Amino acid sequence: MKRSILVWGGAAVALSGLVVFLILSNPVLSDYQAQVLTPLAQERRSASDAMLASILQSLPIATSASQGENNVLTLLTSRTKHSNYLLLSMYSTELDYCEGSTVSRSVTKSIGIAGRFYMLENGNCSKQENTSS
């Protein structure tokens, strides 16, 4: 009986420690910018994003961003939705429109947990949307 209490007590302490670790290491938006959006800004330079980035650059808010890459990063950050679930976070970023589709933008979805990000959807256009009729 005493051994059972010790086992359950140890398990409760370990589980509590894991929960506290996950809460403290839940990534924030600045982590998402650095680890996910910066590489996306470097590889995605579509005409629509470049146009919107130049518009953002002309606004007083974006005067500190002097390079085009930073403007694209600012644009992608403004298109990001962050949902915090205490132990983990979900991030969804609207990218540019797929070729031949002006209805909706492609979306990248990520889950952030324990200081890392895991891609659920990479935001690439499907082959059907990518082909021109």
Protein Blocks (a to p, Z undefined) as FASTA:
>chain_A
ZZmmmmmmmmmmmmmmmmmmmmmmmccfklmmmmmmmmmmmmmccfklmmmmmmmmmpmk
lmmpmbfklmmmmmmmmmpccddehjaccddddddddehiakbccddddddeehiacdfb
goiacfklmpcZZ
